[in-house]
Amino acid sequence: MILAIDCGNTRVKWGLREPQESGWRALGAVPLADIARLEADWSSLPMPSRIVIANVAGEPARKALLALLARRMVEPRWASAQAAQCGVTNGYADPGQLGVDRWAALVGAWHLQRGACLVVNAGTATTADMLSSQGVFRGGIILPGVDLMQRALAQNTAGL
C-alpha cells in the first residue's frame, strides 16, 4: 500500500493505493493552512508500506508532514527532480531548479504519451512545460494561476 502526498502551494492532496490496482482506495485534500486536519483524514487508513511525498511548500510544510507521519513508522521518500529518471531527461544544468511538481508531471506525461508533448498544469501557478519526442525536458514557463490573476486584476485595475 502506497500513500502518495502532493504538498502544493495552497493544498495538500493525498491518495492511497495498492500498486497492482488501477484505482485509488482513498483520496483527499486539505488547504495547506489546515495541514493538521490530515491527522483525522488518515486516522482510519490502513498502514502504508511506502510513503512518497512531493513538496513545493517549503520547510514548514515538510516539518508538519513529518510530525503527522511520525506514528506511521514508515520513513517517507521525498521526491525531487533528477538529471534523468523513468525515461525523462531534465534539461536544467542544476536539476533541482525544476520544481518536483513539474518534474512529476513530466514523468507522468512521458509514461502516458511516450512522445513529444506540452504538459500544462493549472493550480496556484499555471505551468506549461515542453517534452521532446526523446523524453528531454526542453523548458517551460510559470505564470500566475487563474485565482492569482483574478485577484491581481481586481486589486490593480480600475473599473472591473
C-alpha positions in Angstrom: 0.0 0.0 0.0 1.4 3.4 -1.0 0.4 6.7 0.5 1.2 9.4 -2.1 1.2 13.1 -0.9 1.4 16.2 -3.1 2.1 19.2 -0.9 1.4 22.2 -3.1 1.4 25.9 -2.5 -2.3 26.1 -1.4 -3.4 22.5 -0.8 -2.2 19.1 0.3 -3.6 16.3 -1.9 -3.2 12.7 -1.0 -4.1 9.2 -2.2 -3.8 5.7 -1.0 -3.5 2.8 -3.4 -2.2 -0.8 -4.0 0.5 -0.8 -6.7 -1.3 -3.7 -8.5 -4.7 -2.0 -8.5 -5.8 0.6 -11.1 -7.8 2.9 -8.8 -7.3 4.7 -5.6 -8.5 3.2 -2.3 -8.9 6.7 -0.7 -8.3 10.3 -1.8 -8.4 13.6 0.0 -7.2 17.2 0.1 -7.0 19.9 2.7 -5.9 23.6 2.4 -2.2 23.9 3.3 -3.1 26.2 6.1 -5.1 23.3 7.6 -2.5 20.7 7.2 -3.1 19.4 10.8 -6.5 18.1 9.5 -4.7 15.3 7.7 -4.4 13.6 11.1 -8.1 13.0 11.2 -8.2 12.1 7.4 -5.5 9.4 7.9 -6.7 8.0 11.2 -8.8 5.3 9.7 -6.4 4.4 6.8 -4.5 1.1 6.8 -0.8 1.3 7.4 1.0 2.0 4.2 4.2 0.1 3.3 5.5 3.2 1.4 5.0 6.9 1.6 6.1 9.2 -1.2 5.9 13.0 -0.9 6.3 15.8 -3.4 6.6 19.1 -1.5 6.8 22.5 -3.0 5.6 24.3 0.1 9.0 24.5 1.8 10.4 23.5 5.1 7.4 24.4 7.4 5.2 22.0 5.4 8.0 19.4 5.4 8.2 19.6 9.2 4.4 19.4 9.6 4.2 16.4 7.4 7.0 14.6 9.3 5.2 15.2 12.6 1.9 13.9 11.1 3.6 10.8 9.7 5.7 10.0 12.8 3.2 7.4 14.0 3.1 5.7 10.7 6.6 4.2 11.3 7.4 4.3 7.6 10.2 6.6 6.5 8.8 8.8 3.7 10.6 9.2 0.4 10.8 12.8 -0.7 10.6 13.1 -4.4 12.8 15.6 -6.2 13.7 16.5 -9.7 16.6 14.4 -11.1 19.0 14.7 -14.0 17.2 11.7 -15.6 14.5 9.4 -14.3 11.9 7.0 -15.8 12.9 7.8 -19.4 12.8 11.6 -18.9 15.9 13.8 -19.0 16.0 17.1 -17.2 17.2 20.0 -19.4 18.4 22.1 -16.5 22.1 22.3 -15.6 21.0 22.1 -12.0 18.2 19.6 -12.0 17.0 20.8 -8.5 15.9 24.1 -10.0 12.9 22.4 -11.6 10.1 22.0 -9.1 9.2 18.5 -8.1 5.6 19.1 -9.1 6.6 20.0 -12.7 9.1 17.1 -12.8 6.5 14.6 -11.6 4.1 15.9 -14.3 6.7 15.5 -17.0 7.5 11.9 -15.9 3.8 11.1 -15.8 3.2 12.6 -19.2 6.1 10.6 -20.6 4.6 7.4 -19.1 1.3 8.1 -20.8 2.4 9.6 -24.1 5.9 8.3 -24.9 6.3 11.2 -27.2 6.6 14.9 -27.6 4.0 16.8 -25.6 3.2 20.0 -23.8 2.4 19.5 -20.2 0.1 22.1 -18.7 -0.9 22.4 -15.0 -3.3 25.0 -13.7 -3.2 25.4 -9.9 -1.9 28.2 -7.8 0.5 28.7 -10.7 0.0 27.8 -14.3 2.9 25.9 -15.8 3.5 24.8 -19.4 6.5 22.5 -20.0 7.7 21.0 -23.2 8.9 17.4 -23.5 10.7 16.3 -26.7 10.0 13.1 -28.6 13.1 11.6 -26.9 11.8 12.5 -23.4 14.0 15.5 -22.9 12.6 18.5 -20.9 13.2 21.5 -23.2 11.9 24.2 -20.9 8.8 25.8 -19.8 7.1 28.8 -18.3 5.4 29.6 -15.0 2.5 32.1 -14.8 0.2 33.1 -12.1 -2.8 30.8 -11.8 -6.4 31.9 -12.6 -7.2 32.9 -9.0 -4.0 34.9 -8.6 -4.6 36.6 -11.9 -8.2 37.5 -11.0 -7.1 38.9 -7.6 -4.3 40.9 -9.2 -6.7 42.4 -11.8 -9.3 43.1 -9.2 -6.8 44.9 -6.9 -4.9 46.8 -9.6 -7.3 47.6 -12.4 -9.9 50.3 -12.2 -13.4 49.8 -13.4 -13.6 46.0 -13.4 
